[in-house]
Amino acid sequence: MKAFVSGIGCNWFVGLALWLCYGAEDATGKILGTWFPVMTFVALGFQHSVANAFIIPAAIFEGQASWLEFLGNFCFVYLGNIVGGAGFVSLFYYLAYGQHKG
């Protein structure tokens, strides 16, 4: 459950970084718009499946983890990343700015 929630939080910040980058008009705004959300999710210790695909195998090769632990972590973090990106970013933007009939 911790890995799943951590994945949600991570992709929420990654999605925020993406939207801030798209909304910025100059290079400085794009850099700052991506830097702070990414720095925040790293500082909070949230997990991203792509980053874990490098970090955990590195720990396995050092004898600090097993492949079974990696697969268990990766699956839950990946699902959390999907929920965080699709639900907490895309769905909220759709609800806020999407075309409503009526």
Secondary structure, DSSP 8 states (H G I E B T S, - for coil): -HHHHHHHHHHHHHHHHHHHHHH-SSHHHHHHHHHHHHHHHHHHT---HHHHHHHHHHHHHTTSS-HHHHHHHHHHHHHHHHIIIIIIIIIHHHHHHS----
